[in-house]
């Protein structure tokens, strides 16, 4: 059994990546710019974290006073409990502390808390973090972490992508504000899309193009070494239910006639009309910038549309994979690819319509 467990651990895919400080700063600053007091008086929980390594912990600890936080809580998941096994080594920060316990360091999660100026230097920052071992391994589904979740006002983290569905449900059931990172494809999950459709969750400030670069602890899964650090580029984006300015910016659009005449895309320019779906009353829009400004019917757009979606400009009607749109037959194959229009394969589509020019 031990050999089997070891083999499974070796085969397990690492989907834990460490977010860069400047990416956190860029995203969080957008919420502050839109609403300067958005974090004031709030308790922030950073779960699924490794506080000693995490830039989330460093960032919010350094910004504690500036943001006017009430309390910062950061928790980690025990090394022995992770499916993906790495050569875990406790940091000098932990080893040099009188609380260090060689048995607990890999079996228990850790908790870091920041509430006040402990050092007496006149400011509350990273030097004032207090830590201890958790009673359990730090699993976010445990009663111990649920209690911290219920105490928090806002949850911010980069959870393992394999746990994204469960983690989002864990936040939603507690009705908390959140800023989290997920794979772009998660918007197609049945647990996620209804939240987007109902404007209970939306894209964060950071643009979707190019993916995000993360530090990886897996030496066998490195895309590039940058400044001596093993980095991995992942098709991931921020999701939130906290407002920011870019969410309300309208996409500049041409009319249908202008698109057919001037579009930079060969799939659009020179055609007599936009393609229509075989079994649903909507037109196919292969590029977000090709959405016609004067079409008042339903349009199928790429998933990346959500990067520029403004709820004042558009209404999300549905998702081509969901039967509530009656797109489960005809061109819909229901498996890997998604659809065919006039015999051509196309990607899955989000169905939208303009909000102001008619329904």
C-alpha positions as CSV (number, residue, x, y, z in Angstrom):
1,X,0.0,0.0,0.0
2,X,2.9,2.4,0.8
3,X,4.4,1.8,-2.6
4,X,1.1,2.4,-4.3
5,X,0.6,5.7,-2.4
6,X,4.1,6.8,-3.3
7,X,3.5,6.0,-7.0
8,X,0.2,7.9,-6.9
9,X,2.0,10.9,-5.3
10,X,4.6,10.9,-8.0
11,X,1.9,10.9,-10.7
12,X,-0.1,13.6,-9.1
13,X,0.0,16.9,-11.1
14,X,1.2,20.0,-9.4
15,X,-1.4,22.7,-9.7
16,X,-0.2,25.0,-6.9
17,X,1.5,28.0,-8.2
18,X,2.9,31.1,-6.4
19,X,1.5,34.4,-7.5
20,X,3.9,37.2,-8.2
21,X,3.8,40.3,-6.0
22,X,3.3,42.8,-8.9
23,X,0.4,40.8,-10.2
24,X,-1.3,41.0,-6.8
25,X,-0.6,44.7,-6.5
26,X,-1.9,45.4,-10.0
27,X,-5.2,43.6,-9.4
28,X,-5.9,44.8,-5.8
29,X,-5.0,48.4,-6.7
30,X,-7.9,48.5,-9.1
31,X,-10.4,47.9,-6.4
32,X,-8.8,50.6,-4.2
33,X,-8.8,53.0,-7.1
34,X,-12.5,52.4,-7.7
35,X,-13.5,52.4,-4.0
36,X,-10.7,53.7,-1.7
37,X,-12.3,52.2,1.5
38,X,-13.2,48.8,0.0
39,X,-11.0,47.0,2.5
40,X,-11.2,49.5,5.4
41,X,-12.3,47.8,8.7
42,X,-12.4,44.4,7.0
43,X,-11.0,41.0,8.0
44,X,-9.3,39.4,5.1
45,X,-8.6,35.6,5.0
46,X,-5.9,34.2,2.7
47,X,-6.6,30.4,2.7
48,X,-4.9,27.7,0.6
49,X,-1.7,29.7,1.2
50,X,1.8,29.1,2.3
51,X,2.3,32.2,4.5
52,X,6.1,32.0,4.6
53,X,6.4,31.9,0.8
54,X,3.2,33.8,-0.2
55,X,3.2,37.1,-1.8
56,X,-0.4,37.5,-0.8
57,X,0.6,37.5,2.8
58,X,3.5,39.9,2.2
59,X,1.4,42.3,0.2
60,X,-1.5,42.6,2.6
61,X,0.7,42.7,5.6
62,X,2.7,45.6,4.1
63,X,-0.6,47.4,3.1
64,X,-2.3,46.7,6.4
65,X,-2.4,50.3,7.6
66,X,-2.7,51.9,4.2
67,X,-5.9,49.8,3.5
68,X,-7.2,50.2,7.0
69,X,-7.6,46.5,7.6
70,X,-9.1,45.2,10.8
71,X,-7.4,41.8,10.7
72,X,-5.4,39.7,8.3
73,X,-5.5,35.8,8.5
74,X,-3.4,33.5,6.4
75,X,-3.4,29.7,6.5
76,X,-1.5,26.9,4.9
77,X,-2.2,23.3,4.0
78,X,0.1,20.7,5.6
79,X,2.8,19.3,3.3
80,X,2.0,15.7,4.2
81,X,-1.7,16.1,3.2
82,X,-1.0,17.4,-0.3
83,X,-1.5,15.0,-3.2
84,X,1.6,16.4,-5.0
85,X,4.7,15.7,-2.9
86,X,7.7,18.0,-3.0
87,X,10.9,18.2,-1.0
88,X,9.4,20.3,1.8
89,X,11.8,22.2,4.0
90,X,10.7,24.4,6.9
91,X,11.8,28.0,6.5
92,X,14.4,29.6,8.8
93,X,11.6,31.8,10.1
94,X,9.8,28.7,11.5
95,X,12.9,26.8,12.5
96,X,14.3,29.7,14.5
97,X,11.1,30.2,16.4
98,X,10.7,28.6,19.9
99,X,7.3,27.2,18.7
100,X,9.0,25.1,16.0
101,X,7.9,21.4,16.2
102,X,9.6,18.9,13.9
103,X,6.7,16.6,14.0
104,X,4.0,19.2,13.4
105,X,5.8,21.1,10.6
106,X,4.7,18.7,7.9
107,X,1.5,17.3,9.5
108,X,-0.2,20.5,10.6
109,X,-1.2,23.6,8.7
110,X,-0.1,27.0,9.9
111,X,-1.9,30.2,10.7
112,X,-0.5,33.7,10.5
113,X,-2.5,36.6,12.1
114,X,-1.9,40.3,11.9
115,X,-4.0,42.8,14.0
116,X,-1.7,45.4,15.6
117,X,1.8,46.8,16.0
118,X,3.6,44.1,18.0
119,X,7.1,45.4,17.6
120,X,6.3,48.9,18.8
121,X,7.9,50.6,15.8
122,X,4.8,52.7,15.2
123,X,3.5,50.8,12.2
124,X,1.6,47.5,11.6
125,X,3.2,45.5,8.9
126,X,4.8,42.1,8.0
127,X,7.1,42.2,11.0
128,X,4.0,42.1,13.3
129,X,2.7,38.8,12.0
130,X,2.1,36.2,14.7
131,X,2.0,32.5,13.8
132,X,1.1,29.1,15.2
133,X,0.3,25.6,14.1
134,X,-3.3,24.8,13.3
135,X,-5.0,21.9,15.1
136,X,-5.6,20.2,11.8
137,X,-3.9,20.1,8.4
138,X,-5.4,23.4,7.1
139,X,-7.9,21.8,4.7
140,X,-10.3,24.6,3.7
141,X,-13.2,22.2,4.2
142,X,-12.4,21.5,7.8
143,X,-14.4,23.0,10.6
144,X,-11.3,24.9,11.8
145,X,-10.9,26.8,8.5
146,X,-14.6,27.2,8.0
147,X,-14.7,29.1,11.3
148,X,-12.1,31.5,10.0
149,X,-14.1,31.8,6.7
150,X,-17.2,32.8,8.7
151,X,-15.2,35.4,10.6
152,X,-13.7,37.0,7.4
153,X,-15.3,39.6,5.3
154,X,-13.2,39.0,2.2
155,X,-11.4,35.9,0.9
156,X,-8.5,36.3,-1.4
157,X,-6.2,33.6,-2.7
158,X,-5.0,31.4,-5.6
159,X,-6.5,28.0,-4.8
160,X,-5.3,24.8,-6.5
161,X,-7.1,24.7,-9.9
162,X,-8.1,21.1,-9.3
163,X,-10.1,22.3,-6.3
164,X,-11.6,25.4,-7.9
165,X,-15.2,24.2,-8.0
166,X,-15.2,23.1,-4.4
167,X,-13.4,26.2,-3.2
168,X,-15.8,28.6,-5.0
169,X,-18.8,26.7,-3.6
170,X,-17.2,27.0,-0.2
171,X,-17.0,30.8,-0.6
172,X,-20.5,31.2,-2.1
173,X,-22.3,29.2,0.6
174,X,-20.9,31.6,3.1
175,X,-21.9,34.7,1.0
176,X,-18.5,36.3,1.2
177,X,-16.7,38.8,-1.0
178,X,-13.8,37.3,-2.8
179,X,-10.9,37.8,-5.2
180,X,-9.5,34.5,-6.5
181,X,-7.5,33.1,-9.4
182,X,-8.8,30.4,-11.6
183,X,-8.2,28.7,-15.0
184,X,-9.9,30.5,-17.9
185,X,-11.9,27.4,-18.7
186,X,-13.5,27.4,-15.3
187,X,-16.2,29.8,-16.7
188,X,-17.6,26.8,-18.5
189,X,-18.2,24.8,-15.3
190,X,-21.9,24.3,-14.4
191,X,-21.0,25.6,-10.9
192,X,-19.5,28.8,-12.2
193,X,-21.4,30.0,-15.3
194,X,-24.7,30.7,-13.5
195,X,-22.8,33.0,-11.1
196,X,-21.5,35.0,-14.1
197,X,-24.8,35.0,-15.9
198,X,-26.5,36.4,-12.7
199,X,-23.7,39.0,-12.2
200,X,-22.7,37.4,-8.9
201,X,-19.2,36.9,-10.1
202,X,-17.2,38.6,-12.9
203,X,-13.7,39.0,-14.3
204,X,-11.1,40.9,-12.3
205,X,-9.2,43.9,-13.5
206,X,-6.3,42.1,-15.1
207,X,-6.6,41.4,-18.8
208,X,-7.0,37.8,-19.9
209,X,-4.5,37.9,-22.7
210,X,-1.2,36.0,-22.3
211,X,-2.0,34.0,-19.2
212,X,-0.2,34.6,-15.9
213,X,3.4,33.8,-14.8
214,X,3.7,32.0,-11.5
215,X,6.6,30.6,-9.5
216,X,6.5,26.8,-9.4
217,X,8.1,24.4,-6.9
218,X,8.0,21.6,-9.4
219,X,11.4,21.4,-11.2
220,X,9.9,19.1,-13.9
221,X,7.3,21.7,-14.9
222,X,9.1,24.9,-15.7
223,X,8.5,27.1,-18.7
224,X,11.2,29.6,-18.1
225,X,13.8,30.5,-15.5
226,X,13.4,34.3,-14.7
227,X,15.9,35.9,-12.4
228,X,16.9,32.5,-11.1
229,X,13.3,31.5,-10.3
230,X,11.5,28.6,-11.9
231,X,8.4,30.1,-13.6
232,X,5.3,28.6,-15.2
233,X,2.9,30.3,-17.6
234,X,-0.7,29.3,-16.9
235,X,-3.9,30.3,-18.7
236,X,-5.4,31.8,-15.6
237,X,-7.4,34.9,-14.7
238,X,-8.8,36.7,-11.7
239,X,-12.4,36.4,-10.6
240,X,-14.2,38.5,-8.1
241,X,-17.5,39.9,-6.8
242,X,-15.9,43.2,-5.8
243,X,-16.5,46.1,-8.2
244,X,-13.8,47.8,-10.3
245,X,-13.8,50.5,-12.9
246,X,-12.9,48.4,-16.0
247,X,-16.0,46.3,-15.5
248,X,-18.1,49.4,-16.5
249,X,-16.1,50.3,-19.6
250,X,-18.1,49.8,-22.8
251,X,-16.5,48.0,-25.8
252,X,-16.2,50.4,-28.8
253,X,-18.0,48.7,-31.7
254,X,-18.8,49.1,-35.4
255,X,-22.2,48.5,-36.9
256,X,-22.8,45.2,-38.7
257,X,-22.5,46.9,-42.1
258,X,-19.2,48.5,-41.0
259,X,-17.8,45.1,-39.7
260,X,-18.7,43.3,-43.0
261,X,-16.9,46.0,-44.9
262,X,-14.0,47.1,-42.7
263,X,-13.3,44.3,-40.2
264,X,-9.6,43.3,-39.8
265,X,-10.7,39.7,-39.5
266,X,-10.9,37.7,-42.8
267,X,-13.7,35.6,-41.2
268,X,-15.9,38.7,-41.2
269,X,-14.7,41.2,-43.9
270,X,-16.3,40.8,-47.3
271,X,-19.1,38.4,-46.3
272,X,-22.7,39.2,-47.0
273,X,-23.8,38.4,-43.5
274,X,-22.8,36.8,-40.2
275,X,-23.2,33.1,-39.9
276,X,-26.3,31.8,-38.1
277,X,-26.5,28.7,-35.9
278,X,-28.3,25.6,-37.2
279,X,-30.7,25.1,-34.3
280,X,-30.7,28.3,-32.3
281,X,-31.8,31.9,-33.3
282,X,-28.4,33.6,-32.9
283,X,-25.5,34.7,-35.0
284,X,-21.9,33.6,-34.6
285,X,-19.4,36.2,-33.5
286,X,-15.8,34.7,-33.7
287,X,-14.1,37.8,-32.2
288,X,-15.2,40.1,-29.4
289,X,-14.3,43.3,-31.5
290,X,-16.6,42.0,-34.2
291,X,-19.8,42.3,-32.2
292,X,-22.1,44.5,-34.2
293,X,-23.4,47.6,-32.4
294,X,-26.8,47.6,-34.0
295,X,-27.8,43.9,-33.8
296,X,-30.6,43.4,-31.3
297,X,-30.8,39.6,-31.3
298,X,-28.8,36.9,-29.5
299,X,-25.1,36.5,-30.4
300,X,-22.6,33.7,-29.7
301,X,-19.3,35.1,-28.5
302,X,-16.0,33.6,-27.4
303,X,-15.4,32.9,-23.7
304,X,-12.8,35.6,-23.7
305,X,-15.6,38.1,-24.2
306,X,-15.9,38.0,-20.4
307,X,-12.7,39.9,-20.1
308,X,-14.5,43.0,-21.5
309,X,-18.0,42.3,-20.4
310,X,-19.9,45.3,-19.0
311,X,-23.3,44.5,-17.5
312,X,-24.5,48.0,-18.6
313,X,-23.7,47.2,-22.2
314,X,-24.7,43.5,-22.5
315,X,-26.9,40.8,-21.0
316,X,-25.6,37.3,-20.7
317,X,-28.3,35.0,-22.0
318,X,-26.8,31.6,-21.7
319,X,-24.1,29.2,-22.6
320,X,-24.1,27.0,-25.7
321,X,-23.3,23.9,-23.6
322,X,-26.4,24.3,-21.4
323,X,-29.7,22.7,-22.4
324,X,-31.6,25.8,-21.2
325,X,-30.6,27.4,-24.5
326,X,-31.8,24.4,-26.5
327,X,-28.5,24.1,-28.2
328,X,-28.0,20.4,-27.3
329,X,-28.8,19.1,-30.8
330,X,-28.1,20.0,-34.4
331,X,-24.6,21.5,-34.5
332,X,-23.9,20.8,-30.8
333,X,-21.8,17.6,-30.4
334,X,-21.7,17.7,-26.6
335,X,-18.1,16.5,-26.3
336,X,-14.8,18.0,-27.0
337,X,-15.2,20.6,-29.6
338,X,-18.5,22.2,-29.6
339,X,-20.3,23.0,-32.7
340,X,-20.4,23.1,-36.4
341,X,-21.7,25.9,-38.6
342,X,-22.0,25.0,-42.3
343,X,-19.7,22.0,-41.6
344,X,-17.0,24.0,-39.8
345,X,-16.0,23.4,-36.2
346,X,-16.2,26.4,-33.8
347,X,-15.5,26.9,-30.1
348,X,-18.0,26.9,-27.3
349,X,-19.9,30.2,-27.1
350,X,-21.4,32.5,-24.5
351,X,-24.7,33.9,-25.7
352,X,-25.3,37.6,-25.2
353,X,-27.4,40.4,-26.5
354,X,-27.2,44.2,-26.2
355,X,-29.0,45.6,-23.2
356,X,-30.2,48.9,-24.6
357,X,-31.2,48.4,-28.2
358,X,-33.8,45.7,-27.7
359,X,-34.4,42.1,-26.8
